Amino acid sequence: MLTKEDIKFLARKTKLSAEKAQSLFEEKTDSDLVLEQISNKRLTKKELLELSFPIFIKILINRE
């Protein structure tokens, strides 16, 4: 589900290592909570365009 760019993005935004950021997405409820918190942060267009489509859509939905 997660691409390398997704993992790098999540690690940067959560300030965790790539391994820990990836482990957060093993459970759906955890991943939804993390994406909800990230969507409340300031995000640049460049960052969003590097994400895979499913992660991009989840962040956009949570921003509403």
MMTF fields as JSON, N, C-alpha, C and O atoms, coordinates in Angstrom:
{
  "mmtfVersion": "1.0.0",
  "mmtfProducer": "UNKNOWN",
  "numBonds": 255,
  "numAtoms": 256,
  "numGroups": 64,
  "numChains": 1,
  "numModels": 1,
  "chainsPerModel": [1],
  "groupsPerChain": [64],
  "chainIdList": ["A"],
  "bondAtomList": [4, 2, 8, 6, 12, 10, 16, 14, 20, 18, 24, 22, 28, 26, 32, 30, 36, 34, 40, 38, 44, 42, 48, 46, 52, 50, 56, 54, 60, 58, 64, 62, 68, 66, 72, 70, 76, 74, 80, 78, 84, 82, 88, 86, 92, 90, 96, 94, 100, 98, 104, 102, 108, 106, 112, 110, 116, 114, 120, 118, 124, 122, 128, 126, 132, 130, 136, 134, 140, 138, 144, 142, 148, 146, 152, 150, 156, 154, 160, 158, 164, 162, 168, 166, 172, 170, 176, 174, 180, 178, 184, 182, 188, 186, 192, 190, 196, 194, 200, 198, 204, 202, 208, 206, 212, 210, 216, 214, 220, 218, 224, 222, 228, 226, 232, 230, 236, 234, 240, 238, 244, 242, 248, 246, 252, 250],
  "bondOrderList": [1, 1, 1, 1, 1, 1, 1, 1, 1, 1, 1, 1, 1, 1, 1, 1, 1, 1, 1, 1, 1, 1, 1, 1, 1, 1, 1, 1, 1, 1, 1, 1, 1, 1, 1, 1, 1, 1, 1, 1, 1, 1, 1, 1, 1, 1, 1, 1, 1, 1, 1, 1, 1, 1, 1, 1, 1, 1, 1, 1, 1, 1, 1],
  "groupList": [{"groupName": "MET", "atomNameList": ["N", "CA", "C", "O"], "elementList": ["N", "C", "C", "O"], "formalChargeList": [0, 0, 0, 0], "bondAtomList": [1, 0, 2, 1, 3, 2], "bondOrderList": [1, 1, 2], "singleLetterCode": "M", "chemCompType": "L-PEPTIDE LINKING"}, {"groupName": "LEU", "atomNameList": ["N", "CA", "C", "O"], "elementList": ["N", "C", "C", "O"], "formalChargeList": [0, 0, 0, 0], "bondAtomList": [1, 0, 2, 1, 3, 2], "bondOrderList": [1, 1, 2], "singleLetterCode": "L", "chemCompType": "L-PEPTIDE LINKING"}, {"groupName": "THR", "atomNameList": ["N", "CA", "C", "O"], "elementList": ["N", "C", "C", "O"], "formalChargeList": [0, 0, 0, 0], "bondAtomList": [1, 0, 2, 1, 3, 2], "bondOrderList": [1, 1, 2], "singleLetterCode": "T", "chemCompType": "L-PEPTIDE LINKING"}, {"groupName": "LYS", "atomNameList": ["N", "CA", "C", "O"], "elementList": ["N", "C", "C", "O"], "formalChargeList": [0, 0, 0, 0], "bondAtomList": [1, 0, 2, 1, 3, 2], "bondOrderList": [1, 1, 2], "singleLetterCode": "K", "chemCompType": "L-PEPTIDE LINKING"}, {"groupName": "GLU", "atomNameList": ["N", "CA", "C", "O"], "elementList": ["N", "C", "C", "O"], "formalChargeList": [0, 0, 0, 0], "bondAtomList": [1, 0, 2, 1, 3, 2], "bondOrderList": [1, 1, 2], "singleLetterCode": "E", "chemCompType": "L-PEPTIDE LINKING"}, {"groupName": "ASP", "atomNameList": ["N", "CA", "C", "O"], "elementList": ["N", "C", "C", "O"], "formalChargeList": [0, 0, 0, 0], "bondAtomList": [1, 0, 2, 1, 3, 2], "bondOrderList": [1, 1, 2], "singleLetterCode": "D", "chemCompType": "L-PEPTIDE LINKING"}, {"groupName": "ILE", "atomNameList": ["N", "CA", "C", "O"], "elementList": ["N", "C", "C", "O"], "formalChargeList": [0, 0, 0, 0], "bondAtomList": [1, 0, 2, 1, 3, 2], "bondOrderList": [1, 1, 2], "singleLetterCode": "I", "chemCompType": "L-PEPTIDE LINKING"}, {"groupName": "PHE", "atomNameList": ["N", "CA", "C", "O"], "elementList": ["N", "C", "C", "O"], "formalChargeList": [0, 0, 0, 0], "bondAtomList": [1, 0, 2, 1, 3, 2], "bondOrderList": [1, 1, 2], "singleLetterCode": "F", "chemCompType": "L-PEPTIDE LINKING"}, {"groupName": "ALA", "atomNameList": ["N", "CA", "C", "O"], "elementList": ["N", "C", "C", "O"], "formalChargeList": [0, 0, 0, 0], "bondAtomList": [1, 0, 2, 1, 3, 2], "bondOrderList": [1, 1, 2], "singleLetterCode": "A", "chemCompType": "L-PEPTIDE LINKING"}, {"groupName": "ARG", "atomNameList": ["N", "CA", "C", "O"], "elementList": ["N", "C", "C", "O"], "formalChargeList": [0, 0, 0, 0], "bondAtomList": [1, 0, 2, 1, 3, 2], "bondOrderList": [1, 1, 2], "singleLetterCode": "R", "chemCompType": "L-PEPTIDE LINKING"}, {"groupName": "SER", "atomNameList": ["N", "CA", "C", "O"], "elementList": ["N", "C", "C", "O"], "formalChargeList": [0, 0, 0, 0], "bondAtomList": [1, 0, 2, 1, 3, 2], "bondOrderList": [1, 1, 2], "singleLetterCode": "S", "chemCompType": "L-PEPTIDE LINKING"}, {"groupName": "GLN", "atomNameList": ["N", "CA", "C", "O"], "elementList": ["N", "C", "C", "O"], "formalChargeList": [0, 0, 0, 0], "bondAtomList": [1, 0, 2, 1, 3, 2], "bondOrderList": [1, 1, 2], "singleLetterCode": "Q", "chemCompType": "L-PEPTIDE LINKING"}, {"groupName": "VAL", "atomNameList": ["N", "CA", "C", "O"], "elementList": ["N", "C", "C", "O"], "formalChargeList": [0, 0, 0, 0], "bondAtomList": [1, 0, 2, 1, 3, 2], "bondOrderList": [1, 1, 2], "singleLetterCode": "V", "chemCompType": "L-PEPTIDE LINKING"}, {"groupName": "ASN", "atomNameList": ["N", "CA", "C", "O"], "elementList": ["N", "C", "C", "O"], "formalChargeList": [0, 0, 0, 0], "bondAtomList": [1, 0, 2, 1, 3, 2], "bondOrderList": [1, 1, 2], "singleLetterCode": "N", "chemCompType": "L-PEPTIDE LINKING"}, {"groupName": "PRO", "atomNameList": ["N", "CA", "C", "O"], "elementList": ["N", "C", "C", "O"], "formalChargeList": [0, 0, 0, 0], "bondAtomList": [1, 0, 2, 1, 3, 2], "bondOrderList": [1, 1, 2], "singleLetterCode": "P", "chemCompType": "L-PEPTIDE LINKING"}],
  "groupTypeList": [0, 1, 2, 3, 4, 5, 6, 3, 7, 1, 8, 9, 3, 2, 3, 1, 10, 8, 4, 3, 8, 11, 10, 1, 7, 4, 4, 3, 2, 5, 10, 5, 1, 12, 1, 4, 11, 6, 10, 13, 3, 9, 1, 2, 3, 3, 4, 1, 1, 4, 1, 10, 7, 14, 6, 7, 6, 3, 6, 1, 6, 13, 9, 4],
  "groupIdList": [1, 2, 3, 4, 5, 6, 7, 8, 9, 10, 11, 12, 13, 14, 15, 16, 17, 18, 19, 20, 21, 22, 23, 24, 25, 26, 27, 28, 29, 30, 31, 32, 33, 34, 35, 36, 37, 38, 39, 40, 41, 42, 43, 44, 45, 46, 47, 48, 49, 50, 51, 52, 53, 54, 55, 56, 57, 58, 59, 60, 61, 62, 63, 64],
  "secStructList": [7, 7, 7, 2, 2, 2, 2, 2, 2, 2, 2, 2, 2, 2, 6, 7, 7, 2, 2, 2, 2, 2, 2, 4, 4, 4, 1, 2, 2, 2, 2, 2, 2, 2, 2, 2, 2, 2, 2, 6, 1, 7, 7, 7, 2, 2, 2, 2, 2, 6, 1, 7, 2, 2, 2, 2, 2, 2, 2, 2, 2, 2, 2, 7],
  "xCoordList": [0.815, 0.0, 0.862, 0.583, 1.893, 2.728, 3.918, 4.577, 4.179, 5.369, 6.525, 6.33, 7.713, 8.874, 8.678, 9.055, 8.09, 7.832, 6.821, 6.946, 5.814, 4.827, 5.5, 5.234, 6.364, 7.044, 7.96, 8.008, 8.69, 9.557, 8.734, 9.108, 7.621, 6.738, 6.206, 6.242, 5.721, 5.166, 6.228, 5.957, 7.43, 8.52, 8.871, 9.104, 8.908, 9.199, 8.119, 8.422, 6.866, 5.757, 5.521, 5.059, 5.833, 5.634, 6.905, 6.884, 8.02, 9.324, 9.734, 10.31, 9.422, 9.805, 10.734, 10.867, 11.372, 12.184, 11.253, 10.059, 11.799, 10.987, 10.347, 9.2, 11.08, 10.552, 9.363, 8.354, 9.488, 8.4, 7.196, 6.054, 7.441, 6.339, 5.588, 4.36, 6.323, 5.685, 4.878, 3.81, 5.379, 4.655, 3.338, 2.418, 3.236, 1.972, 0.849, -0.327, 1.206, 0.196, -0.183, -0.849, 0.233, -0.172, -1.617, -2.308, -2.071, -3.461, -4.217, -3.729, -5.403, -6.179, -6.546, -6.479, -6.929, -7.33, -6.15, -6.307, -4.968, -3.775, -3.455, -3.143, -3.536, -3.207, -4.196, -3.804, -5.463, -6.461, -6.189, -6.317, -5.817, -5.51, -4.28, -4.263, -3.257, -2.03, -2.317, -1.867, -3.056, -3.377, -4.25, -4.12, -5.128, -5.956, -5.09, -5.306, -4.113, -3.223, -2.332, -2.109, -1.826, -0.965, -1.749, -1.215, -2.994, -3.783, -4.04, -4.353, -3.914, -4.086, -2.828, -2.87, -1.708, -0.452, -0.362, -1.129, 0.597, 0.842, 1.515, 2.541, 0.93, 1.467, 1.681, 0.861, 2.787, 3.055, 2.512, 2.292, 2.308, 1.816, 2.815, 2.425, 4.099, 5.14, 5.084, 5.201, 4.905, 4.821, 3.631, 3.746, 2.507, 1.3, 1.406, 0.892, 2.062, 2.173, 3.097, 3.035, 3.952, 4.857, 4.191, 4.743, 3.011, 2.346, 1.614, 1.257, 1.398, 0.581, -0.873, -1.26, -1.658, -3.029, -3.878, -4.572, -3.858, -4.704, -4.363, -5.267, -3.087, -2.678, -3.048, -3.52, -2.834, -3.188, -4.676, -5.038, -5.525, -6.975, -7.367, -8.198, -6.79, -7.128, -6.76, -7.504, -5.635, -5.234, -6.186, -6.589, -6.545, -7.473, -8.841, -9.455, -9.319, -10.615, -10.564, -11.512, -9.476, -9.35, -9.191, -9.455, -8.771, -8.598, -9.935, -10.017, -10.951, -12.281, -12.87, -13.979],
  "yCoordList": [-1.19, 0.0, 1.26, 2.189, 1.314, 2.513, 2.432, 1.397, 3.521, 3.602, 4.155, 4.574, 4.153, 4.71, 6.193, 6.676, 6.911, 8.345, 8.574, 9.521, 7.702, 7.811, 7.641, 8.399, 6.653, 6.373, 7.529, 7.922, 8.076, 9.23, 10.42, 11.09, 10.681, 11.784, 11.59, 12.515, 10.403, 10.122, 10.226, 10.723, 9.761, 9.851, 11.313, 11.688, 12.136, 13.564, 14.25, 15.013, 13.978, 14.673, 14.191, 14.96, 12.932, 12.414, 12.485, 12.226, 12.839, 12.915, 11.573, 11.509, 10.504, 9.152, 8.584, 9.142, 7.47, 6.795, 6.172, 6.003, 5.839, 5.261, 3.945, 3.667, 3.138, 1.852, 2.048, 1.352, 2.993, 3.249, 3.863, 3.534, 4.741, 5.352, 4.291, 4.325, 3.36, 2.3, 1.377, 0.905, 1.118, 0.228, 0.841, 0.112, 2.164, 2.811, 2.461, 2.517, 2.106, 1.845, 0.378, -0.015, -0.431, -1.83, -1.987, -2.906, -1.115, -1.13, 0.028, 1.157, -0.255, 0.778, 1.934, 3.092, 1.64, 2.722, 3.632, 4.849, 3.039, 3.848, 4.735, 5.916, 4.161, 4.935, 6.078, 7.172, 5.833, 6.899, 8.039, 9.208, 7.709, 8.744, 9.553, 10.776, 8.871, 9.558, 10.486, 11.632, 10.001, 10.836, 12.02, 13.102, 11.827, 12.937, 14.017, 15.208, 13.597, 14.563, 15.261, 16.468, 14.518, 15.109, 16.102, 17.14, 15.794, 16.688, 18.035, 19.01, 18.103, 19.375, 20.236, 21.415, 19.649, 20.396, 21.112, 20.849, 22.022, 22.748, 21.802, 21.193, 21.686, 20.804, 21.6, 22.44, 21.327, 22.02, 21.209, 20.002, 21.89, 21.231, 20.172, 19.091, 20.492, 19.561, 18.272, 17.178, 18.401, 17.214, 16.342, 15.119, 16.975, 16.222, 15.525, 14.419, 16.154, 15.561, 14.351, 13.555, 14.198, 13.049, 11.812, 10.714, 11.977, 10.871, 9.967, 10.38, 8.723, 7.824, 8.287, 9.008, 7.876, 8.356, 8.057, 8.959, 6.828, 6.566, 7.45, 7.931, 7.665, 8.503, 9.958, 10.666, 10.394, 11.757, 12.027, 13.061, 11.113, 11.276, 11.281, 12.092, 10.397, 10.362, 11.671, 12.151, 12.239, 13.516, 14.626, 15.458, 14.642, 15.672, 15.552, 16.565, 14.345, 14.144, 14.63, 15.254, 14.352, 14.767, 16.272, 16.811, 16.958, 18.414, 19.138, 20.291, 18.497, 19.131, 19.36, 19.881],
  "zCoordList": [0.0, 0.0, 0.0, -0.758, 0.823, 0.919, -0.029, -0.131, -0.711, -1.55, -0.71, 0.431, -1.281, -0.574, -0.28, 0.788, -1.229, -1.029, 0.083, 0.859, 0.159, 1.242, 2.597, 3.53, 2.698, 3.965, 4.35, 5.515, 3.369, 3.655, 4.137, 5.1, 3.47, 3.84, 5.26, 6.07, 5.554, 6.882, 7.964, 9.057, 7.667, 8.643, 8.92, 10.069, 7.874, 8.065, 8.889, 9.807, 8.564, 9.224, 10.654, 11.496, 10.934, 12.291, 13.121, 14.325, 12.47, 13.129, 13.734, 14.821, 13.001, 13.388, 12.323, 11.234, 12.653, 11.644, 10.604, 10.851, 9.464, 8.391, 8.827, 8.477, 9.588, 10.046, 10.986, 10.875, 11.904, 12.852, 12.15, 12.473, 11.203, 10.453, 9.654, 9.566, 9.078, 8.304, 9.213, 8.824, 10.413, 11.326, 11.795, 12.167, 11.782, 12.155, 11.183, 11.543, 9.969, 8.953, 8.832, 7.875, 9.791, 9.777, 10.24, 9.802, 11.106, 11.581, 10.935, 10.911, 10.417, 9.723, 10.645, 10.235, 11.873, 12.781, 13.1, 13.194, 13.266, 13.522, 12.326, 12.482, 11.142, 9.941, 9.738, 9.332, 10.016, 9.879, 10.848, 10.484, 12.076, 13.067, 12.671, 12.813, 12.177, 11.766, 10.589, 10.579, 9.608, 8.447, 8.836, 8.262, 9.795, 10.272, 10.919, 10.698, 11.716, 12.362, 11.34, 11.433, 10.377, 9.349, 8.496, 8.103, 8.212, 7.36, 8.026, 7.342, 9.34, 10.047, 10.018, 10.37, 9.6, 9.516, 8.177, 7.251, 8.107, 6.857, 5.866, 6.171, 4.685, 3.655, 2.378, 2.01, 1.712, 0.456, -0.719, -0.618, -1.81, -3.017, -3.489, -3.929, -3.392, -3.827, -3.012, -3.565, -1.691, -0.835, -1.226, -1.307, -1.464, -1.794, -3.141, -3.307, -4.097, -5.427, -5.459, -6.396, -4.453, -4.397, -3.798, -3.878, -3.201, -2.522, -3.506, -4.609, -3.08, -3.883, -3.815, -2.895, -4.776, -4.879, -3.633, -3.164, -3.071, -1.891, -0.688, -0.005, -0.424, 0.705, 0.425, 1.314, -0.799, -1.206, -0.969, -0.408, -1.391, -1.239, 0.234, 0.643, 1.033, 2.461, 3.153, 4.008, 2.795, 3.399, 2.955, 3.767, 1.676, 1.197, 1.856, 2.19, 2.045, 2.699, 4.14, 4.617, 4.832, 6.23, 6.38, 7.455, 5.337, 5.404, 5.389, 5.811, 4.923, 4.831, 6.192, 6.305]
}
